[in-house]
């Protein structure tokens, strides 16, 4: 999957929307630290998730 192809842009837009509106707020609601620490922890979970999802769905895209 090429980075700037139509499928890639749509895929990452949908994945980003799901992450921004569902996954990130859920992770942040589970922890009660300062905002900076919450963002670091959330980012440490979300970036590997993108890599795993991309590898899994690469067969179908």
PDB file with one MODEL, atoms N, CA, C and O in Angstrom:
MODEL        1
ATOM      1  N   UNK A   1       0.850  -1.164   0.000  1.00  0.00           N
ATOM      2  CA  UNK A   1       0.000   0.000   0.000  1.00  0.00           C
ATOM      3  C   UNK A   1       0.903   1.237   0.000  1.00  0.00           C
ATOM      4  O   UNK A   1       1.718   1.418   0.904  1.00  0.00           O
ATOM      5  N   UNK A   2       0.753   2.063  -0.997  1.00  0.00           N
ATOM      6  CA  UNK A   2       1.545   3.285  -1.085  1.00  0.00           C
ATOM      7  C   UNK A   2       0.965   4.342  -0.146  1.00  0.00           C
ATOM      8  O   UNK A   2      -0.245   4.412   0.068  1.00  0.00           O
ATOM      9  N   UNK A   3       1.847   5.148   0.398  1.00  0.00           N
ATOM     10  CA  UNK A   3       1.451   6.093   1.438  1.00  0.00           C
ATOM     11  C   UNK A   3       0.431   7.118   0.958  1.00  0.00           C
ATOM     12  O   UNK A   3      -0.494   7.458   1.696  1.00  0.00           O
ATOM     13  N   UNK A   4       0.586   7.616  -0.269  1.00  0.00           N
ATOM     14  CA  UNK A   4      -0.306   8.675  -0.744  1.00  0.00           C
ATOM     15  C   UNK A   4      -1.325   8.185  -1.763  1.00  0.00           C
ATOM     16  O   UNK A   4      -1.850   8.979  -2.543  1.00  0.00           O
ATOM     17  N   UNK A   5      -1.610   6.885  -1.764  1.00  0.00           N
ATOM     18  CA  UNK A   5      -2.649   6.372  -2.654  1.00  0.00           C
ATOM     19  C   UNK A   5      -4.016   6.685  -2.050  1.00  0.00           C
ATOM     20  O   UNK A   5      -4.125   7.003  -0.866  1.00  0.00           O
ATOM     21  N   UNK A   6      -5.037   6.592  -2.863  1.00  0.00           N
ATOM     22  CA  UNK A   6      -6.399   6.878  -2.394  1.00  0.00           C
ATOM     23  C   UNK A   6      -6.798   5.926  -1.274  1.00  0.00           C
ATOM     24  O   UNK A   6      -7.370   6.358  -0.272  1.00  0.00           O
ATOM     25  N   UNK A   7      -6.505   4.635  -1.428  1.00  0.00           N
ATOM     26  CA  UNK A   7      -6.853   3.660  -0.393  1.00  0.00           C
ATOM     27  C   UNK A   7      -6.133   3.975   0.915  1.00  0.00           C
ATOM     28  O   UNK A   7      -6.719   3.877   1.992  1.00  0.00           O
ATOM     29  N   UNK A   8      -4.880   4.346   0.817  1.00  0.00           N
ATOM     30  CA  UNK A   8      -4.095   4.650   2.006  1.00  0.00           C
ATOM     31  C   UNK A   8      -4.645   5.864   2.744  1.00  0.00           C
ATOM     32  O   UNK A   8      -4.756   5.847   3.970  1.00  0.00           O
ATOM     33  N   UNK A   9      -4.982   6.897   2.021  1.00  0.00           N
ATOM     34  CA  UNK A   9      -5.519   8.115   2.631  1.00  0.00           C
ATOM     35  C   UNK A   9      -6.852   7.829   3.310  1.00  0.00           C
ATOM     36  O   UNK A   9      -7.088   8.286   4.429  1.00  0.00           O
ATOM     37  N   UNK A  10      -7.718   7.084   2.649  1.00  0.00           N
ATOM     38  CA  UNK A  10      -9.018   6.735   3.239  1.00  0.00           C
ATOM     39  C   UNK A  10      -8.827   5.850   4.462  1.00  0.00           C
ATOM     40  O   UNK A  10      -9.469   6.065   5.490  1.00  0.00           O
ATOM     41  N   UNK A  11      -7.941   4.849   4.358  1.00  0.00           N
ATOM     42  CA  UNK A  11      -7.681   3.927   5.464  1.00  0.00           C
ATOM     43  C   UNK A  11      -7.188   4.676   6.700  1.00  0.00           C
ATOM     44  O   UNK A  11      -7.722   4.487   7.793  1.00  0.00           O
ATOM     45  N   UNK A  12      -6.177   5.520   6.533  1.00  0.00           N
ATOM     46  CA  UNK A  12      -5.632   6.244   7.681  1.00  0.00           C
ATOM     47  C   UNK A  12      -6.591   7.307   8.203  1.00  0.00           C
ATOM     48  O   UNK A  12      -6.556   7.626   9.391  1.00  0.00           O
ATOM     49  N   UNK A  13      -7.435   7.857   7.361  1.00  0.00           N
ATOM     50  CA  UNK A  13      -8.447   8.809   7.831  1.00  0.00           C
ATOM     51  C   UNK A  13      -9.464   8.114   8.719  1.00  0.00           C
ATOM     52  O   UNK A  13      -9.822   8.627   9.779  1.00  0.00           O
ATOM     53  N   UNK A  14      -9.926   6.953   8.290  1.00  0.00           N
ATOM     54  CA  UNK A  14     -10.891   6.197   9.095  1.00  0.00           C
ATOM     55  C   UNK A  14     -10.245   5.721  10.393  1.00  0.00           C
ATOM     56  O   UNK A  14     -10.844   5.830  11.463  1.00  0.00           O
ATOM     57  N   UNK A  15      -9.022   5.192  10.301  1.00  0.00           N
ATOM     58  CA  UNK A  15      -8.326   4.730  11.491  1.00  0.00           C
ATOM     59  C   UNK A  15      -8.058   5.892  12.456  1.00  0.00           C
ATOM     60  O   UNK A  15      -8.169   5.725  13.670  1.00  0.00           O
ATOM     61  N   UNK A  16      -7.710   7.049  11.928  1.00  0.00           N
ATOM     62  CA  UNK A  16      -7.484   8.224  12.761  1.00  0.00           C
ATOM     63  C   UNK A  16      -8.754   8.702  13.447  1.00  0.00           C
ATOM     64  O   UNK A  16      -8.721   9.106  14.609  1.00  0.00           O
ATOM     65  N   UNK A  17      -9.872   8.657  12.734  1.00  0.00           N
ATOM     66  CA  UNK A  17     -11.142   9.074  13.330  1.00  0.00           C
ATOM     67  C   UNK A  17     -11.553   8.128  14.454  1.00  0.00           C
ATOM     68  O   UNK A  17     -11.994   8.571  15.515  1.00  0.00           O
ATOM     69  N   UNK A  18     -11.407   6.831  14.220  1.00  0.00           N
ATOM     70  CA  UNK A  18     -11.732   5.853  15.262  1.00  0.00           C
ATOM     71  C   UNK A  18     -10.830   6.059  16.468  1.00  0.00           C
ATOM     72  O   UNK A  18     -11.283   6.004  17.611  1.00  0.00           O
ATOM     73  N   UNK A  19      -9.567   6.295  16.208  1.00  0.00           N
ATOM     74  CA  UNK A  19      -8.614   6.511  17.295  1.00  0.00           C
ATOM     75  C   UNK A  19      -8.944   7.775  18.079  1.00  0.00           C
ATOM     76  O   UNK A  19      -8.956   7.757  19.310  1.00  0.00           O
ATOM     77  N   UNK A  20      -9.211   8.871  17.375  1.00  0.00           N
ATOM     78  CA  UNK A  20      -9.432  10.162  18.034  1.00  0.00           C
ATOM     79  C   UNK A  20     -10.727  10.207  18.834  1.00  0.00           C
ATOM     80  O   UNK A  20     -10.779  10.838  19.890  1.00  0.00           O
ATOM     81  N   UNK A  21     -11.766   9.550  18.348  1.00  0.00           N
ATOM     82  CA  UNK A  21     -13.071   9.690  18.994  1.00  0.00           C
ATOM     83  C   UNK A  21     -13.475   8.521  19.874  1.00  0.00           C
ATOM     84  O   UNK A  21     -14.406   8.649  20.670  1.00  0.00           O
ATOM     85  N   UNK A  22     -12.793   7.370  19.753  1.00  0.00           N
ATOM     86  CA  UNK A  22     -13.187   6.201  20.545  1.00  0.00           C
ATOM     87  C   UNK A  22     -12.036   5.700  21.413  1.00  0.00           C
ATOM     88  O   UNK A  22     -12.169   5.636  22.635  1.00  0.00           O
ATOM     89  N   UNK A  23     -10.908   5.345  20.797  1.00  0.00           N
ATOM     90  CA  UNK A  23      -9.841   4.667  21.524  1.00  0.00           C
ATOM     91  C   UNK A  23      -9.097   5.604  22.475  1.00  0.00           C
ATOM     92  O   UNK A  23      -8.917   5.271  23.647  1.00  0.00           O
ATOM     93  N   UNK A  24      -8.668   6.759  21.994  1.00  0.00           N
ATOM     94  CA  UNK A  24      -7.905   7.676  22.849  1.00  0.00           C
ATOM     95  C   UNK A  24      -8.704   8.154  24.067  1.00  0.00           C
ATOM     96  O   UNK A  24      -8.170   8.123  25.175  1.00  0.00           O
ATOM     97  N   UNK A  25      -9.955   8.592  23.912  1.00  0.00           N
ATOM     98  CA  UNK A  25     -10.703   8.990  25.113  1.00  0.00           C
ATOM     99  C   UNK A  25     -10.925   7.828  26.093  1.00  0.00           C
ATOM    100  O   UNK A  25     -10.939   8.027  27.308  1.00  0.00           O
ATOM    101  N   UNK A  26     -11.098   6.619  25.553  1.00  0.00           N
ATOM    102  CA  UNK A  26     -11.274   5.460  26.428  1.00  0.00           C
ATOM    103  C   UNK A  26     -10.013   5.201  27.240  1.00  0.00           C
ATOM    104  O   UNK A  26     -10.089   4.978  28.448  1.00  0.00           O
ATOM    105  N   UNK A  27      -8.855   5.228  26.589  1.00  0.00           N
ATOM    106  CA  UNK A  27      -7.587   5.010  27.295  1.00  0.00           C
ATOM    107  C   UNK A  27      -7.374   6.108  28.335  1.00  0.00           C
ATOM    108  O   UNK A  27      -6.977   5.822  29.465  1.00  0.00           O
ATOM    109  N   UNK A  28      -7.634   7.355  27.964  1.00  0.00           N
ATOM    110  CA  UNK A  28      -7.422   8.465  28.900  1.00  0.00           C
ATOM    111  C   UNK A  28      -8.389   8.413  30.080  1.00  0.00           C
ATOM    112  O   UNK A  28      -8.065   8.888  31.169  1.00  0.00           O
ATOM    113  N   UNK A  29      -9.586   7.833  29.868  1.00  0.00           N
ATOM    114  CA  UNK A  29     -10.530   7.728  30.993  1.00  0.00           C
ATOM    115  C   UNK A  29     -10.095   6.657  31.992  1.00  0.00           C
ATOM    116  O   UNK A  29     -10.492   6.700  33.157  1.00  0.00           O
ATOM    117  N   UNK A  30      -9.285   5.700  31.548  1.00  0.00           N
ATOM    118  CA  UNK A  30      -8.826   4.643  32.444  1.00  0.00           C
ATOM    119  C   UNK A  30      -7.697   5.087  33.363  1.00  0.00           C
ATOM    120  O   UNK A  30      -7.493   4.502  34.427  1.00  0.00           O
ATOM    121  N   UNK A  31      -6.966   6.114  32.959  1.00  0.00           N
ATOM    122  CA  UNK A  31      -5.833   6.569  33.763  1.00  0.00           C
ATOM    123  C   UNK A  31      -6.115   7.970  34.298  1.00  0.00           C
ATOM    124  O   UNK A  31      -6.869   8.738  33.701  1.00  0.00           O
ATOM    125  N   UNK A  32      -5.505   8.282  35.417  1.00  0.00           N
ATOM    126  CA  UNK A  32      -5.743   9.579  36.047  1.00  0.00           C
ATOM    127  C   UNK A  32      -4.413  10.235  36.402  1.00  0.00           C
ATOM    128  O   UNK A  32      -4.054  10.357  37.573  1.00  0.00           O
ATOM    129  N   UNK A  33      -3.690  10.655  35.360  1.00  0.00           N
ATOM    130  CA  UNK A  33      -2.425  11.346  35.532  1.00  0.00           C
ATOM    131  C   UNK A  33      -2.557  12.756  34.986  1.00  0.00           C
ATOM    132  O   UNK A  33      -3.648  13.178  34.604  1.00  0.00           O
ATOM    133  N   UNK A  34      -1.472  13.472  34.950  1.00  0.00           N
ATOM    134  CA  UNK A  34      -1.493  14.791  34.331  1.00  0.00           C
ATOM    135  C   UNK A  34      -1.675  14.625  32.815  1.00  0.00           C
ATOM    136  O   UNK A  34      -1.450  13.547  32.265  1.00  0.00           O
ATOM    137  N   UNK A  35      -2.077  15.687  32.170  1.00  0.00           N
ATOM    138  CA  UNK A  35      -2.381  15.634  30.740  1.00  0.00           C
ATOM    139  C   UNK A  35      -1.187  15.184  29.910  1.00  0.00           C
ATOM    140  O   UNK A  35      -1.351  14.386  28.987  1.00  0.00           O
ATOM    141  N   UNK A  36      -0.001  15.671  30.213  1.00  0.00           N
ATOM    142  CA  UNK A  36       1.194  15.287  29.459  1.00  0.00           C
ATOM    143  C   UNK A  36       1.496  13.798  29.563  1.00  0.00           C
ATOM    144  O   UNK A  36       1.808  13.150  28.564  1.00  0.00           O
ATOM    145  N   UNK A  37       1.402  13.258  30.778  1.00  0.00           N
ATOM    146  CA  UNK A  37       1.653  11.832  30.986  1.00  0.00           C
ATOM    147  C   UNK A  37       0.578  10.998  30.282  1.00  0.00           C
ATOM    148  O   UNK A  37       0.890   9.974  29.675  1.00  0.00           O
ATOM    149  N   UNK A  38      -0.673  11.426  30.359  1.00  0.00           N
ATOM    150  CA  UNK A  38      -1.751  10.717  29.670  1.00  0.00           C
ATOM    151  C   UNK A  38      -1.516  10.684  28.168  1.00  0.00           C
ATOM    152  O   UNK A  38      -1.737   9.657  27.525  1.00  0.00           O
ATOM    153  N   UNK A  39      -1.070  11.804  27.605  1.00  0.00           N
ATOM    154  CA  UNK A  39      -0.798  11.847  26.166  1.00  0.00           C
ATOM    155  C   UNK A  39       0.351  10.920  25.790  1.00  0.00           C
ATOM    156  O   UNK A  39       0.287  10.248  24.761  1.00  0.00           O
ATOM    157  N   UNK A  40       1.397  10.874  26.604  1.00  0.00           N
ATOM    158  CA  UNK A  40       2.517   9.967  26.337  1.00  0.00           C
ATOM    159  C   UNK A  40       2.087   8.504  26.390  1.00  0.00           C
ATOM    160  O   UNK A  40       2.453   7.718  25.517  1.00  0.00           O
ATOM    161  N   UNK A  41       1.325   8.142  27.394  1.00  0.00           N
ATOM    162  CA  UNK A  41       0.855   6.766  27.524  1.00  0.00           C
ATOM    163  C   UNK A  41      -0.076   6.407  26.371  1.00  0.00           C
ATOM    164  O   UNK A  41       0.047   5.334  25.781  1.00  0.00           O
ATOM    165  N   UNK A  42      -1.003   7.299  26.050  1.00  0.00           N
ATOM    166  CA  UNK A  42      -1.938   7.052  24.952  1.00  0.00           C
ATOM    167  C   UNK A  42      -1.194   6.911  23.630  1.00  0.00           C
ATOM    168  O   UNK A  42      -1.512   6.027  22.835  1.00  0.00           O
ATOM    169  N   UNK A  43      -0.210   7.766  23.387  1.00  0.00           N
ATOM    170  CA  UNK A  43       0.583   7.688  22.161  1.00  0.00           C
ATOM    171  C   UNK A  43       1.373   6.394  22.109  1.00  0.00           C
ATOM    172  O   UNK A  43       1.503   5.790  21.044  1.00  0.00           O
ATOM    173  N   UNK A  44       1.899   5.963  23.237  1.00  0.00           N
ATOM    174  CA  UNK A  44       2.666   4.717  23.282  1.00  0.00           C
ATOM    175  C   UNK A  44       1.800   3.505  22.964  1.00  0.00           C
ATOM    176  O   UNK A  44       2.323   2.466  22.559  1.00  0.00           O
ATOM    177  N   UNK A  45       0.513   3.614  23.136  1.00  0.00           N
ATOM    178  CA  UNK A  45      -0.404   2.521  22.795  1.00  0.00           C
ATOM    179  C   UNK A  45      -0.876   2.644  21.355  1.00  0.00           C
ATOM    180  O   UNK A  45      -0.964   1.639  20.650  1.00  0.00           O
ATOM    181  N   UNK A  46      -1.178   3.854  20.907  1.00  0.00           N
ATOM    182  CA  UNK A  46      -1.791   4.058  19.601  1.00  0.00           C
ATOM    183  C   UNK A  46      -0.810   3.847  18.450  1.00  0.00           C
ATOM    184  O   UNK A  46      -1.193   3.251  17.443  1.00  0.00           O
ATOM    185  N   UNK A  47       0.421   4.301  18.552  1.00  0.00           N
ATOM    186  CA  UNK A  47       1.374   4.144  17.444  1.00  0.00           C
ATOM    187  C   UNK A  47       1.642   2.668  17.130  1.00  0.00           C
ATOM    188  O   UNK A  47       1.595   2.293  15.958  1.00  0.00           O
ATOM    189  N   UNK A  48       1.919   1.818  18.120  1.00  0.00           N
ATOM    190  CA  UNK A  48       2.066   0.389  17.784  1.00  0.00           C
ATOM    191  C   UNK A  48       0.777  -0.227  17.231  1.00  0.00           C
ATOM    192  O   UNK A  48       0.819  -1.133  16.399  1.00  0.00           O
ATOM    193  N   UNK A  49      -0.376   0.279  17.708  1.00  0.00           N
ATOM    194  CA  UNK A  49      -1.644  -0.225  17.193  1.00  0.00           C
ATOM    195  C   UNK A  49      -1.759   0.039  15.699  1.00  0.00           C
ATOM    196  O   UNK A  49      -2.226  -0.831  14.963  1.00  0.00           O
ATOM    197  N   UNK A  50      -1.346   1.216  15.227  1.00  0.00           N
ATOM    198  CA  UNK A  50      -1.353   1.536  13.805  1.00  0.00           C
ATOM    199  C   UNK A  50      -0.486   0.552  13.026  1.00  0.00           C
ATOM    200  O   UNK A  50      -0.883   0.088  11.957  1.00  0.00           O
ATOM    201  N   UNK A  51       0.699   0.231  13.555  1.00  0.00           N
ATOM    202  CA  UNK A  51       1.600  -0.694  12.869  1.00  0.00           C
ATOM    203  C   UNK A  51       0.981  -2.087  12.768  1.00  0.00           C
ATOM    204  O   UNK A  51       1.050  -2.723  11.717  1.00  0.00           O
ATOM    205  N   UNK A  52       0.386  -2.553  13.842  1.00  0.00           N
ATOM    206  CA  UNK A  52      -0.230  -3.885  13.845  1.00  0.00           C
ATOM    207  C   UNK A  52      -1.428  -3.932  12.901  1.00  0.00           C
ATOM    208  O   UNK A  52      -1.557  -4.869  12.112  1.00  0.00           O
ATOM    209  N   UNK A  53      -2.290  -2.947  12.973  1.00  0.00           N
ATOM    210  CA  UNK A  53      -3.475  -2.916  12.109  1.00  0.00           C
ATOM    211  C   UNK A  53      -3.071  -2.833  10.644  1.00  0.00           C
ATOM    212  O   UNK A  53      -3.683  -3.483   9.797  1.00  0.00           O
ATOM    213  N   UNK A  54      -2.056  -2.047  10.337  1.00  0.00           N
ATOM    214  CA  UNK A  54      -1.591  -1.925   8.954  1.00  0.00           C
ATOM    215  C   UNK A  54      -1.073  -3.262   8.439  1.00  0.00           C
ATOM    216  O   UNK A  54      -1.376  -3.647   7.310  1.00  0.00           O
ATOM    217  N   UNK A  55      -0.299  -3.972   9.249  1.00  0.00           N
ATOM    218  CA  UNK A  55       0.213  -5.275   8.819  1.00  0.00           C
ATOM    219  C   UNK A  55      -0.898  -6.286   8.639  1.00  0.00           C
ATOM    220  O   UNK A  55      -0.871  -7.070   7.690  1.00  0.00           O
ATOM    221  N   UNK A  56      -1.872  -6.284   9.527  1.00  0.00           N
ATOM    222  CA  UNK A  56      -2.983  -7.239   9.439  1.00  0.00           C
ATOM    223  C   UNK A  56      -3.842  -6.947   8.213  1.00  0.00           C
ATOM    224  O   UNK A  56      -4.209  -7.863   7.478  1.00  0.00           O
ATOM    225  N   UNK A  57      -4.160  -5.683   7.994  1.00  0.00           N
ATOM    226  CA  UNK A  57      -5.075  -5.322   6.897  1.00  0.00           C
ATOM    227  C   UNK A  57      -4.383  -5.144   5.565  1.00  0.00           C
ATOM    228  O   UNK A  57      -5.055  -4.920   4.558  1.00  0.00           O
ATOM    229  N   UNK A  58      -3.070  -5.235   5.519  1.00  0.00           N
ATOM    230  CA  UNK A  58      -2.333  -5.056   4.259  1.00  0.00           C
ATOM    231  C   UNK A  58      -2.756  -6.106   3.230  1.00  0.00           C
ATOM    232  O   UNK A  58      -2.733  -5.837   2.029  1.00  0.00           O
ATOM    233  N   UNK A  59      -3.137  -7.285   3.686  1.00  0.00           N
ATOM    234  CA  UNK A  59      -3.591  -8.350   2.791  1.00  0.00           C
ATOM    235  C   UNK A  59      -4.885  -7.976   2.075  1.00  0.00           C
ATOM    236  O   UNK A  59      -5.119  -8.410   0.948  1.00  0.00           O
ATOM    237  N   UNK A  60      -5.714  -7.184   2.716  1.00  0.00           N
ATOM    238  CA  UNK A  60      -7.033  -6.850   2.189  1.00  0.00           C
ATOM    239  C   UNK A  60      -7.102  -5.527   1.457  1.00  0.00           C
ATOM    240  O   UNK A  60      -8.099  -5.245   0.791  1.00  0.00           O
ATOM    241  N   UNK A  61      -6.067  -4.711   1.563  1.00  0.00           N
ATOM    242  CA  UNK A  61      -6.090  -3.399   0.922  1.00  0.00           C
ATOM    243  C   UNK A  61      -5.328  -3.392  -0.375  1.00  0.00           C
ATOM    244  O   UNK A  61      -5.251  -2.360  -1.040  1.00  0.00           O
TER     245      UNK A  61
ENDMDL
END
